Amino acid sequence: MRTLCASTLIGEFFVIGFAGLVAMQMSDLPTATIWIVSGTAMLLSVLLCGMLTRPGGIQLGWALQAALIASGFVVPTMFFLGAVFAALWWASVHFGRKIDEAKARWAAMAEAEAA
């Protein structure tokens, strides 16, 4: 699960950065405000890559997805991109858990065969 989720978060890192550049051109918000918000979200996406296996890591990822969708109020395209990344996040968590369960079953079968 960690690999799939981390890949999604790294993709979001770049999308958030590009959305910050677009927001500078499209919005009346001060540039400093845009980069404080974008930079914080980018930092959070990278830090979450290391926190995925800790308690609350997945929930923080969901909060980031909600924030990404909400950023559509500043850059309207982000409504769509946020929804796409929320779907990718769901798929990463859902299928990542299935992969982890399958790996655990295979490891248990290999251990049983070795014994």
C-alpha positions as a Markdown table, in Angstrom:
| # | Residue | x | y | z |
|---|---|---|---|---|
| 1 | Met | 0.0 | 0.0 | 0.0 |
| 2 | Arg | 2.8 | 2.4 | 0.9 |
| 3 | Thr | 4.3 | 2.4 | -2.6 |
| 4 | Leu | 1.0 | 3.1 | -4.4 |
| 5 | Cys | 0.0 | 5.8 | -1.9 |
| 6 | Ala | 3.5 | 7.4 | -2.0 |
| 7 | Ser | 3.3 | 7.5 | -5.8 |
| 8 | Thr | 0.0 | 9.3 | -5.7 |
| 9 | Leu | 1.4 | 11.8 | -3.2 |
| 10 | Ile | 4.4 | 12.6 | -5.3 |
| 11 | Gly | 2.2 | 13.2 | -8.3 |
| 12 | Glu | 0.2 | 15.5 | -6.2 |
| 13 | Phe | 3.3 | 17.4 | -5.2 |
| 14 | Phe | 3.9 | 18.4 | -8.8 |
| 15 | Val | 0.2 | 19.2 | -9.5 |
| 16 | Ile | 0.1 | 21.4 | -6.4 |
| 17 | Gly | 3.2 | 23.2 | -7.5 |
| 18 | Phe | 1.8 | 23.8 | -11.0 |
| 19 | Ala | -1.5 | 24.9 | -9.6 |
| 20 | Gly | 0.4 | 27.5 | -7.5 |
| 21 | Leu | 1.9 | 28.9 | -10.7 |
| 22 | Val | -1.6 | 29.0 | -12.3 |
| 23 | Ala | -3.1 | 30.6 | -9.2 |
| 24 | Met | -0.5 | 33.4 | -9.4 |
| 25 | Gln | -1.8 | 34.3 | -12.9 |
| 26 | Met | -5.5 | 33.7 | -12.4 |
| 27 | Ser | -6.2 | 35.0 | -8.9 |
| 28 | Asp | -6.1 | 38.3 | -7.1 |
| 29 | Leu | -4.5 | 36.7 | -4.0 |
| 30 | Pro | -1.1 | 37.9 | -3.0 |
| 31 | Thr | 1.7 | 35.8 | -4.3 |
| 32 | Ala | 3.0 | 35.2 | -0.8 |
| 33 | Thr | -0.3 | 33.7 | 0.3 |
| 34 | Ile | -0.4 | 31.5 | -2.7 |
| 35 | Trp | 3.0 | 30.1 | -2.1 |
| 36 | Ile | 2.6 | 29.7 | 1.6 |
| 37 | Val | -0.6 | 27.6 | 1.0 |
| 38 | Ser | 0.9 | 25.7 | -2.0 |
| 39 | Gly | 4.3 | 25.2 | -0.3 |
| 40 | Thr | 2.6 | 23.9 | 2.9 |
| 41 | Ala | 0.5 | 21.4 | 0.8 |
| 42 | Met | 3.5 | 20.4 | -1.2 |
| 43 | Leu | 5.5 | 19.8 | 2.0 |
| 44 | Leu | 2.6 | 17.9 | 3.5 |
| 45 | Ser | 2.4 | 15.6 | 0.5 |
| 46 | Val | 6.1 | 14.7 | 0.8 |
| 47 | Leu | 6.0 | 14.2 | 4.5 |
| 48 | Leu | 2.9 | 12.0 | 4.2 |
| 49 | Cys | 5.0 | 9.6 | 2.1 |
| 50 | Gly | 6.9 | 8.7 | 5.2 |
| 51 | Met | 3.9 | 8.8 | 7.5 |
| 52 | Leu | 1.7 | 6.3 | 5.6 |
| 53 | Thr | 2.3 | 3.4 | 7.9 |
| 54 | Arg | 1.8 | 5.4 | 11.1 |
| 55 | Pro | -1.5 | 5.9 | 12.7 |
| 56 | Gly | -3.5 | 8.7 | 11.1 |
| 57 | Gly | -1.3 | 8.8 | 7.9 |
| 58 | Ile | -4.1 | 7.6 | 5.6 |
| 59 | Gln | -6.6 | 10.0 | 7.2 |
| 60 | Leu | -4.2 | 12.9 | 6.7 |
| 61 | Gly | -4.0 | 11.8 | 3.1 |
| 62 | Trp | -7.8 | 12.1 | 2.8 |
| 63 | Ala | -7.6 | 15.6 | 4.3 |
| 64 | Leu | -5.0 | 16.5 | 1.6 |
| 65 | Gln | -7.4 | 15.2 | -1.0 |
| 66 | Ala | -10.2 | 17.3 | 0.3 |
| 67 | Ala | -8.0 | 20.4 | 0.3 |
| 68 | Leu | -6.9 | 19.7 | -3.2 |
| 69 | Ile | -10.5 | 19.6 | -4.3 |
| 70 | Ala | -11.3 | 22.7 | -2.4 |
| 71 | Ser | -8.4 | 24.5 | -4.1 |
| 72 | Gly | -10.8 | 24.5 | -7.1 |
| 73 | Phe | -12.3 | 27.7 | -5.7 |
| 74 | Val | -9.0 | 29.4 | -6.6 |
| 75 | Val | -8.1 | 27.4 | -9.8 |
| 76 | Pro | -11.3 | 25.9 | -11.2 |
| 77 | Thr | -9.4 | 23.1 | -13.0 |
| 78 | Met | -8.4 | 21.8 | -9.5 |
| 79 | Phe | -12.0 | 20.6 | -8.9 |
| 80 | Phe | -11.4 | 18.0 | -11.7 |
| 81 | Leu | -7.8 | 17.3 | -10.8 |
| 82 | Gly | -8.6 | 17.0 | -7.1 |
| 83 | Ala | -11.3 | 14.5 | -7.9 |
| 84 | Val | -9.0 | 12.5 | -10.1 |
| 85 | Phe | -6.3 | 12.4 | -7.3 |
| 86 | Ala | -9.0 | 11.5 | -4.7 |
| 87 | Ala | -10.0 | 8.6 | -6.9 |
| 88 | Leu | -6.3 | 7.6 | -7.3 |
| 89 | Trp | -5.9 | 7.9 | -3.5 |
| 90 | Trp | -8.9 | 5.6 | -2.9 |
| 91 | Ala | -7.5 | 3.1 | -5.4 |
| 92 | Ser | -4.1 | 3.3 | -3.9 |
| 93 | Val | -5.4 | 2.6 | -0.4 |
| 94 | His | -8.0 | 0.0 | -1.5 |
| 95 | Phe | -5.8 | -2.0 | -3.8 |
| 96 | Gly | -2.6 | -1.5 | -1.8 |
| 97 | Arg | -4.3 | -3.2 | 1.2 |
| 98 | Lys | -5.3 | -6.1 | -1.1 |
| 99 | Ile | -1.7 | -6.4 | -2.3 |
| 100 | Asp | -0.4 | -6.3 | 1.2 |
| 101 | Glu | -2.8 | -9.1 | 2.2 |
| 102 | Ala | -1.8 | -11.2 | -0.7 |
| 103 | Lys | 1.9 | -10.7 | 0.1 |
| 104 | Ala | 1.2 | -11.8 | 3.7 |
| 105 | Arg | -0.6 | -14.9 | 2.5 |
| 106 | Trp | 2.2 | -15.8 | 0.1 |
| 107 | Ala | 4.8 | -15.3 | 2.8 |
| 108 | Ala | 2.8 | -17.5 | 5.2 |
| 109 | Met | 2.5 | -20.2 | 2.5 |
| 110 | Ala | 6.3 | -20.1 | 1.8 |
| 111 | Glu | 7.1 | -20.3 | 5.5 |
| 112 | Ala | 4.7 | -23.3 | 5.9 |
| 113 | Glu | 6.4 | -25.0 | 2.9 |
| 114 | Ala | 9.8 | -24.4 | 4.3 |
| 115 | Ala | 8.9 | -25.8 | 7.7 |
